[in-house]
Amino acid sequence: MFRLVSALLLLFICGTDSAWAKTPDRKYPQKTTKKVYKPVKYKSTKYKSVKYKSTKRVYFVPTPRPVVRPEPAPNTPLAQMERVGLQMNRGVAPLISPLPQFSSRLGGQVASLSRQNDFIFYSIDPALQRRAQELIDRASAPHAAIVAMEPTSGRILAIAEKSPMISNLAMHAGFPAASLFKLVTTAAALENGAIQPSSLIAFRGGTYTLNQWNFLPDARKDHQIMSVAEALGKSCNPVFARIALKHLSPKTLRFYAQTFGFDTDLGLEAPLSSSHAVIPEDSYGLSRTAAGFGDVRISPVHAAAIMSGIANHGMLPKPRLVERVLNSRGDLVYQARTEIVRHLTRTETANTLLNMMENTTTLGTSRREFSRKSALSLAGIKVAAKTGTLKGTNPPGLNNWFIAAAPIQNPRIAVSVIVVDPRGLSSKASYLGREMIEKYLKG
């Protein structure tokens, strides 16, 4: 009886106001002045608790586990990470905004935090991203953007840009596609069996001249001849005007423009403007559009996706930036997977087109940047490419394009480079593209 009374008295003295009971937000209680009570180690599988031992009895005081959404403390790596807005919808890819600078790292990967403290991990290759940003910073041009992509998956490996007037330049679809559109013209004619790489096309005028005087064929005046493969490498405008007039209709070219992703949502996890193509019905407008002079606008991301689609045996991959998303508790809430937007062409057509594009780097418009002397580190590596040059208004200036994939036998990287008003050879799109390919393949 004495023991029972002592225990009840002890409970009454400790009560709810004692240091022992005031532990809901602590892992262990505060120290007590009663030396007979002290915490001891224990194991409990039923619930988390603190065990106290006296000379008389053993008491268990449960300690709840509060669910707290962690907020990064100041002056810690997490607090210094980039913040982006994140919109998650069930069944679809997440949407991030604005486009981050990709300067944060977490566990060796490029990552950022959402405003709700979700962890967003990107497909960006850290070393390639640094190289891309270095090249953009050094380029003597007001506007420039680089996008590197893995052809088979659509993973964006690097994205760097600069512009004093346009934010998210790599997503901007205001650049004239210029001679990049010759790829659509060539693919349409190859797919319909109208031409072969070795097909010879007669024309008159200079390589780049295309006007009312020479756009129509004239057997008495057309004394120059060039194969389609060579014309693609040298970007010969009259040849592609003749191909369109003889073998393609406005409806056919419009169909292939849409197939190549123009006026289409590509499904990127960041705001991406849709590229746009207008195909005229008249012969002169059709011929100029097929050669790259039409009202066709494209973004650097879309250009990289087109190059990836050709390198991926004609399957256009969905471009992606976000690899996975973890919530603040570390649970996986999104995992990216490879998706194919559509088939551009048959596999044979895409492979033929890819091999034709090697002429750009061997005898065509990028031969200087890829000559043996200029690219010793790429010796033995075949590079398929296409260039484009045309004045634009959004932003204003001379647009200099370069897209490429390498190596041709098994493409591992596709690049897209746009430079407006480049000054000097080291600022040309072909040079920047070659540097990106060299960094990725050679390290």
Backbone torsions as a table, in degrees:
resi	resn	phi	psi	omega
1	MET	NA	-39.3	179.2
2	PHE	-60.2	-41.2	178.9
3	ARG	-63.8	-41.6	180.0
4	LEU	-62.9	-45.0	179.6
5	VAL	-63.4	-38.8	179.5
6	SER	-64.2	-40.3	179.8
7	ALA	-65.2	-43.8	179.6
8	LEU	-64.7	-39.5	178.1
9	LEU	-63.8	-39.4	178.3
10	LEU	-62.3	-44.4	178.0
11	LEU	-62.2	-39.6	-179.7
12	PHE	-66.0	-39.1	-179.6
13	ILE	-69.3	-46.3	-179.6
14	CYS	-67.0	-49.4	175.3
15	GLY	52.5	-163.3	180.0
16	THR	-86.2	-8.8	-178.2
17	ASP	-96.9	2.9	-176.9
18	SER	-80.9	164.7	178.2
19	ALA	-65.2	-24.4	-177.6
20	TRP	-70.4	-38.7	-176.0
21	ALA	-85.8	-19.4	-177.3
22	LYS	-87.2	67.8	-176.5
23	THR	-133.8	24.7	-177.2
24	PRO	-67.5	-24.1	-177.7
25	ASP	-114.2	20.7	179.8
26	ARG	-127.8	149.3	175.6
27	LYS	-74.3	-37.3	178.5
28	TYR	-130.3	151.0	-179.7
29	PRO	-75.0	167.6	174.6
30	GLN	-70.8	161.7	179.5
31	LYS	-69.7	148.7	178.2
32	THR	-111.1	158.9	178.2
33	THR	-83.0	-12.8	178.6
34	LYS	-82.5	107.7	-173.2
35	LYS	-68.6	-15.4	-177.5
36	VAL	-76.0	-11.6	179.9
37	TYR	-111.1	127.4	175.8
38	LYS	-153.4	142.3	-178.6
39	PRO	-68.6	144.4	177.1
40	VAL	-129.4	157.4	-179.5
41	LYS	-71.7	148.0	178.5
42	TYR	-158.9	171.0	173.6
43	LYS	-128.7	129.4	178.8
44	SER	-133.3	128.6	179.9
45	THR	-98.2	-10.3	-176.7
46	LYS	-84.2	-48.0	176.9
47	TYR	-158.0	161.4	178.9
48	LYS	-76.3	127.4	-177.3
49	SER	-151.9	171.5	177.4
50	VAL	-116.5	131.6	-175.6
51	LYS	-103.3	133.0	177.8
52	TYR	-123.1	137.8	-175.2
53	LYS	-122.2	129.0	173.4
54	SER	-115.9	177.8	177.8
55	THR	-73.9	-11.8	-175.5
56	LYS	-109.8	-50.6	-173.1
57	ARG	-139.3	166.9	175.2
58	VAL	-115.0	130.6	-178.3
59	TYR	-121.2	144.6	176.2
60	PHE	-115.5	126.2	178.9
61	VAL	-114.4	104.5	-178.8
62	PRO	-60.7	142.5	177.2
63	THR	-120.8	113.5	-178.6
64	PRO	-68.2	156.8	176.7
65	ARG	-102.8	98.0	-179.5
66	PRO	-68.8	136.8	176.3
67	VAL	-89.8	107.9	-177.2
68	VAL	-117.7	127.1	176.2
69	ARG	-76.4	111.0	-171.1
70	PRO	-65.9	134.4	174.9
71	GLU	-109.5	122.8	-178.2
72	PRO	-55.5	132.8	179.2
73	ALA	-74.3	152.6	178.6
74	PRO	-60.4	152.1	175.9
75	ASN	61.6	30.4	173.5
76	THR	-118.5	159.8	178.3
77	PRO	-54.8	-37.7	-179.8
78	LEU	-65.5	-38.8	-179.2
79	ALA	-66.2	-23.0	-177.8
80	GLN	-91.9	-2.4	-178.5
81	MET	-72.0	151.9	177.1
82	GLU	-64.3	144.1	176.5
83	ARG	-108.8	136.7	175.8
84	VAL	-136.2	158.3	172.1
85	GLY	-79.5	141.5	-178.2
86	LEU	-132.1	126.0	176.7
87	GLN	-116.8	119.5	-178.5
88	MET	-110.4	125.7	175.2
89	ASN	-125.5	133.1	-177.3
90	ARG	-61.7	130.9	176.1
91	GLY	89.2	-6.6	179.2
92	VAL	-130.5	165.2	-180.0
93	ALA	-68.9	151.7	177.5
94	PRO	-67.7	161.8	177.8
95	LEU	-123.8	123.9	178.6
96	ILE	-109.1	146.8	178.4
97	SER	-162.8	135.6	-2.6
98	PRO	-78.9	175.2	177.7
99	LEU	-66.3	124.6	-178.2
100	PRO	-72.8	171.0	176.1
101	GLN	-86.5	-6.9	179.8
102	PHE	58.0	40.5	-179.4
103	SER	-101.1	-10.2	-178.5
104	SER	-91.0	145.3	177.3
105	ARG	-127.1	143.4	175.3
106	LEU	-143.9	115.4	-178.0
107	GLY	63.3	31.6	179.8
108	GLY	82.3	-0.6	179.7
109	GLN	-111.9	152.5	175.7
110	VAL	-74.3	126.0	-174.5
111	ALA	-151.1	167.1	173.7
112	SER	-149.9	170.5	178.7
113	LEU	-108.0	140.9	172.1
114	SER	-80.7	170.9	179.4
115	ARG	-69.7	-14.4	175.8
116	GLN	-99.9	12.4	178.8
117	ASN	69.8	27.2	169.7
118	ASP	-81.4	146.8	179.9
119	PHE	-95.4	122.0	-178.3
120	ILE	-111.3	118.8	179.4
121	PHE	-105.5	134.4	-173.4
122	TYR	-105.3	165.4	179.2
123	SER	-81.9	-0.8	-174.1
124	ILE	-62.9	134.0	172.9
125	ASP	-86.4	116.0	-173.2
126	PRO	-56.3	-45.4	-177.9
127	ALA	-66.6	-42.5	-179.9
128	LEU	-68.7	-35.2	177.6
129	GLN	-64.0	-42.3	177.6
130	ARG	-61.6	-42.3	180.0
131	ARG	-65.1	-41.2	179.0
132	ALA	-61.8	-43.2	-178.9
133	GLN	-68.3	-36.9	175.8
134	GLU	-60.1	-46.0	-179.1
135	LEU	-64.0	-40.6	179.5
136	ILE	-66.5	-42.8	-179.2
137	ASP	-63.9	-34.3	-177.5
138	ARG	-83.6	-19.0	-175.6
139	ALA	-65.2	131.9	178.2
140	SER	-87.0	80.0	-178.7
141	ALA	-161.3	145.6	-179.8
142	PRO	-71.8	-32.1	-178.2
143	HIS	-129.7	131.6	178.1
144	ALA	-158.3	146.8	178.1
145	ALA	-149.6	144.9	177.0
146	ILE	-129.5	134.5	173.4
147	VAL	-131.1	128.3	174.9
148	ALA	-117.2	139.3	-173.2
149	MET	-140.3	147.9	173.0
150	GLU	-85.0	117.3	-171.0
151	PRO	-60.3	-37.9	-174.0
152	THR	-76.1	-26.6	-174.3
153	SER	-114.8	-20.6	-174.9
154	GLY	82.1	4.6	178.3
155	ARG	-63.7	125.7	177.0
156	ILE	-80.5	117.8	-175.7
157	LEU	-89.9	-26.1	178.6
158	ALA	-158.9	145.8	176.7
159	ILE	-151.9	114.7	-177.7
160	ALA	-136.1	150.6	-174.0
161	GLU	-161.9	162.6	169.4
162	LYS	-155.1	144.1	177.9
163	SER	-169.5	134.3	178.9
164	PRO	-78.5	-9.2	-174.0
165	MET	-132.1	-14.7	-177.4
166	ILE	-124.5	121.2	175.4
167	SER	-84.3	152.7	-178.4
168	ASN	53.4	54.1	-174.8
169	LEU	-60.3	-33.9	-179.2
170	ALA	-66.4	-22.1	179.3
171	MET	-94.8	-4.9	-173.5
172	HIS	-78.3	124.5	-178.3
173	ALA	-103.3	41.5	179.0
174	GLY	-105.7	3.1	-178.8
175	PHE	-84.3	135.0	173.6
176	PRO	-63.9	134.1	-179.4
177	ALA	-66.8	-25.0	178.3
178	ALA	53.0	-138.8	-174.2
179	SER	-73.3	-3.7	172.2
180	LEU	-60.9	-28.0	-178.7
181	PHE	-69.7	-15.9	174.7
182	LYS	-59.8	-25.7	177.2
183	LEU	-65.2	-38.8	177.7
184	VAL	-66.5	-44.6	178.8
185	THR	-60.2	-46.6	-179.1
186	THR	-64.6	-44.2	-179.7
187	ALA	-61.9	-41.2	180.0
188	ALA	-63.3	-43.5	-179.0
189	ALA	-70.2	-39.0	177.6
190	LEU	-66.1	-43.8	-177.0
191	GLU	-63.0	-32.2	-179.9
192	ASN	-90.7	5.3	177.0
193	GLY	71.9	17.9	-176.8
194	ALA	-79.7	-28.3	-176.9
195	ILE	-139.0	166.9	170.6
196	GLN	-128.6	162.1	178.1
197	PRO	-54.6	-31.9	-177.4
198	SER	-89.1	-1.5	-180.0
199	SER	-59.6	134.3	-178.6
200	LEU	-96.8	133.7	-178.8
201	ILE	-120.7	126.7	178.2
202	ALA	-90.5	144.3	180.0
203	PHE	-157.8	176.8	175.9
204	ARG	-136.9	160.6	-177.6
205	GLY	92.4	-177.6	-179.7
206	GLY	-76.0	173.2	-179.1
207	THR	-61.0	-35.8	-175.4
208	TYR	-106.6	-4.7	-178.0
209	THR	-77.3	127.5	175.2
210	LEU	-149.9	106.8	-179.2
211	ASN	-147.5	-169.6	-177.8
212	GLN	-61.7	-24.6	-176.7
213	TRP	-74.2	-34.5	-172.3
214	ASN	-125.5	8.4	-176.7
215	PHE	-76.1	-27.5	178.7
216	LEU	-90.7	143.0	178.8
217	PRO	-69.8	145.3	176.9
218	ASP	-148.5	107.3	-174.6
219	ALA	-59.4	-29.0	-178.8
220	ARG	-75.0	-24.5	-175.6
221	LYS	-110.9	-18.9	-176.4
222	ASP	-81.2	90.7	-176.4
223	HIS	-103.3	-8.1	178.1
224	GLN	-96.3	143.2	-177.7
225	ILE	-133.6	138.5	178.4
226	MET	-148.5	142.3	176.7
227	SER	-73.4	158.4	-179.7
228	VAL	-63.6	-41.0	-179.5
229	ALA	-62.1	-43.7	178.5
230	GLU	-67.4	-39.6	-180.0
231	ALA	-63.1	-35.0	178.2
232	LEU	-67.4	-42.4	179.0
233	GLY	-65.6	-39.1	-178.4
234	LYS	-92.0	-3.2	179.0
235	SER	56.5	52.1	-177.2
236	CYS	-79.7	110.1	-173.8
237	ASN	-64.3	-46.1	-177.9
238	PRO	-60.0	-32.9	-179.2
239	VAL	-62.0	-43.9	-177.1
240	PHE	-76.5	-25.3	172.3
241	ALA	-65.3	-42.2	179.6
242	ARG	-67.3	-38.9	178.7
243	ILE	-60.7	-45.0	-179.3
244	ALA	-65.0	-44.3	-177.3
245	LEU	-67.6	-33.0	-175.7
246	LYS	-89.8	-33.3	-169.4
247	HIS	-120.3	-12.8	-175.4
248	LEU	-125.8	147.5	173.8
249	SER	-105.7	163.3	176.0
250	PRO	-55.8	-38.0	179.9
251	LYS	-64.5	-42.1	-179.9
252	THR	-65.8	-44.7	-179.3
253	LEU	-67.1	-35.9	177.6
254	ARG	-64.8	-39.9	178.8
255	PHE	-62.1	-44.8	-178.8
256	TYR	-72.3	-29.3	174.4
257	ALA	-62.6	-43.8	177.3
258	GLN	-67.1	-37.1	177.5
259	THR	-62.3	-35.3	179.5
260	PHE	-81.4	7.8	171.2
261	GLY	99.7	4.4	176.6
262	PHE	-73.4	142.9	-177.0
263	ASP	56.3	39.3	-178.0
264	THR	-137.9	143.5	173.8
265	ASP	-83.2	118.4	-177.3
266	LEU	-84.2	-7.7	173.5
267	GLY	81.8	21.8	178.3
268	LEU	-67.3	152.4	-177.3
269	GLU	-80.8	7.9	176.8
270	ALA	-130.2	156.4	-179.3
271	PRO	-57.3	116.4	-178.1
272	LEU	-126.9	121.0	178.0
273	SER	-67.7	141.5	177.7
274	SER	-77.0	134.7	174.3
275	SER	-70.2	157.9	-172.3
276	HIS	-137.7	138.0	179.6
277	ALA	-136.9	127.5	174.9
278	VAL	-110.5	121.8	-179.3
279	ILE	-107.5	111.0	-177.8
280	PRO	-69.5	160.5	178.9
281	GLU	-91.5	-25.3	-177.1
282	ASP	-79.0	156.4	-174.4
283	SER	-63.7	-42.9	-178.2
284	TYR	-66.2	-45.0	178.1
285	GLY	-63.7	-39.4	178.7
286	LEU	-63.8	-43.9	-177.7
287	SER	-64.5	-41.4	-179.4
288	ARG	-71.3	-36.9	178.0
289	THR	-66.0	-42.1	179.6
290	ALA	-62.2	-28.8	-179.8
291	ALA	-89.3	-8.2	176.5
292	GLY	110.6	9.9	-178.3
293	PHE	-102.9	5.8	-173.5
294	GLY	-84.1	-177.0	177.5
295	ASP	-83.3	76.9	-178.1
296	VAL	-129.1	122.7	-177.9
297	ARG	-120.3	145.3	-174.3
298	ILE	-148.9	155.3	176.0
299	SER	-101.6	155.9	176.5
300	PRO	-59.3	-35.8	177.9
301	VAL	-64.7	-43.4	178.5
302	HIS	-64.6	-39.5	178.3
303	ALA	-61.2	-40.8	177.0
304	ALA	-65.7	-35.7	178.9
305	ALA	-67.6	-40.1	177.1
306	ILE	-61.5	-45.6	177.9
307	MET	-61.2	-39.1	177.7
308	SER	-65.0	-40.4	-179.6
309	GLY	-63.1	-41.6	177.5
310	ILE	-65.8	-42.6	-180.0
311	ALA	-70.4	-22.0	-178.7
312	ASN	-96.3	38.3	175.6
313	HIS	60.1	32.3	175.3
314	GLY	91.2	3.6	-179.9
315	MET	-102.6	115.0	-177.8
316	LEU	-78.7	112.7	-179.6
317	PRO	-79.4	150.7	173.4
318	LYS	-73.8	120.3	179.1
319	PRO	-66.7	142.2	-179.5
320	ARG	-143.7	146.3	177.5
321	LEU	-111.8	-36.7	-174.6
322	VAL	-91.0	123.9	177.5
323	GLU	-89.2	-45.6	178.4
324	ARG	-160.6	161.3	178.5
325	VAL	-131.2	130.6	174.9
326	LEU	-114.6	140.5	175.7
327	ASN	-78.8	-179.5	-173.9
328	SER	-65.2	-18.7	177.6
329	ARG	-90.3	-2.0	179.6
330	GLY	90.9	7.3	179.3
331	ASP	-80.8	139.0	177.7
332	LEU	-74.4	121.2	179.7
333	VAL	-113.3	-13.8	176.6
334	TYR	-155.4	134.7	175.6
335	GLN	-132.7	121.8	-177.9
336	ALA	-71.1	155.6	174.1
337	ARG	-142.3	155.3	-178.5
338	THR	-69.9	131.6	178.1
339	GLU	-131.1	144.3	176.4
340	ILE	-103.7	120.9	-179.4
341	VAL	-67.7	-47.8	178.5
342	ARG	-171.5	170.9	174.1
343	HIS	-91.8	122.9	177.6
344	LEU	-72.6	-49.2	-178.0
345	THR	-149.3	178.1	170.6
346	ARG	-66.5	158.6	-179.1
347	THR	-58.4	-43.1	-178.8
348	GLU	-62.7	-39.8	-179.9
349	THR	-65.2	-44.4	-179.6
350	ALA	-63.3	-42.2	179.6
351	ASN	-66.1	-38.4	176.8
352	THR	-63.9	-44.4	-180.0
353	LEU	-63.4	-40.2	180.0
354	LEU	-62.5	-43.4	178.8
355	ASN	-67.9	-34.4	175.6
356	MET	-63.2	-33.6	-176.8
357	MET	-70.8	-12.4	175.7
358	GLU	-63.8	-27.8	-179.9
359	ASN	-59.4	-25.2	178.3
360	THR	-61.4	-38.4	-175.9
361	THR	-94.2	-9.3	-178.7
362	THR	-105.6	-40.9	-178.4
363	LEU	-135.4	1.6	-173.7
364	GLY	-106.6	-144.0	-168.8
365	THR	-71.6	-13.9	178.2
366	SER	-115.7	16.9	-175.4
367	ARG	-62.5	-32.6	-178.3
368	ARG	-65.5	-44.8	-178.7
369	GLU	-70.3	-23.6	-177.5
370	PHE	-112.6	16.1	176.3
371	SER	-67.0	162.2	-176.3
372	ARG	-58.6	-36.7	-178.5
373	LYS	-72.0	-37.2	-176.0
374	SER	-79.4	-29.2	-174.1
375	ALA	-130.2	60.3	-179.0
376	LEU	-61.4	-36.3	-177.3
377	SER	-69.9	-15.6	177.9
378	LEU	-100.8	13.3	179.7
379	ALA	-59.0	130.8	-179.5
380	GLY	88.0	-7.6	179.1
381	ILE	-102.6	119.4	179.8
382	LYS	-84.9	133.6	-176.6
383	VAL	-121.6	125.8	175.0
384	ALA	-95.4	135.1	-174.9
385	ALA	-152.8	166.4	172.0
386	LYS	-149.0	138.5	178.5
387	THR	-111.8	170.2	176.4
388	GLY	-160.0	140.7	179.5
389	THR	-141.9	123.9	-179.3
390	LEU	-165.6	144.2	177.5
391	LYS	-71.5	142.7	178.4
392	GLY	-131.0	173.6	-179.0
393	THR	-120.3	-9.9	-175.3
394	ASN	-140.4	79.9	5.9
395	PRO	-81.7	162.3	-179.3
396	PRO	-73.1	141.6	178.0
397	GLY	138.4	179.0	179.8
398	LEU	-86.0	118.3	-178.2
399	ASN	-87.0	127.1	-179.2
400	ASN	-118.2	111.1	-175.0
401	TRP	-104.1	151.5	168.7
402	PHE	-153.8	124.9	171.6
403	ILE	-128.1	147.8	-175.2
404	ALA	-160.0	163.5	174.0
405	ALA	-142.7	145.0	-178.2
406	ALA	-157.8	155.1	-14.8
407	PRO	-73.8	155.5	-174.3
408	ILE	-60.0	-37.9	-176.3
409	GLN	-64.5	-34.7	-179.3
410	ASN	-152.0	79.4	-172.4
411	PRO	-59.9	127.9	179.2
412	ARG	-110.8	-18.1	-179.3
413	ILE	-145.2	141.8	171.7
414	ALA	-123.3	137.7	-179.0
415	VAL	-127.2	151.9	175.1
416	SER	-135.7	127.3	-178.6
417	VAL	-132.2	131.6	173.3
418	ILE	-126.7	130.7	176.7
419	VAL	-132.4	129.5	179.5
420	VAL	-103.5	125.4	-178.6
421	ASP	54.7	56.8	178.9
422	PRO	-68.5	143.3	178.0
423	ARG	-120.1	109.9	-179.4
424	GLY	98.5	152.5	-177.7
425	LEU	-63.5	-32.7	-178.0
426	SER	-73.2	-5.5	177.1
427	SER	-106.0	-2.3	179.4
428	LYS	-68.3	149.6	-178.2
429	ALA	-61.3	-38.5	-179.9
430	SER	-61.5	-40.2	179.4
431	TYR	-65.9	-46.3	179.7
432	LEU	-62.7	-39.6	178.1
433	GLY	-64.6	-41.1	178.4
434	ARG	-62.9	-41.2	179.1
435	GLU	-61.9	-38.6	179.3
436	MET	-66.5	-45.2	179.1
437	ILE	-62.2	-43.3	-179.9
438	GLU	-62.0	-43.5	-179.8
439	LYS	-62.0	-42.9	-175.2
440	TYR	-74.0	-40.3	-175.8
441	LEU	-84.1	-29.4	-176.4
442	LYS	-108.6	-15.6	179.0
443	GLY	81.2	NA	NA
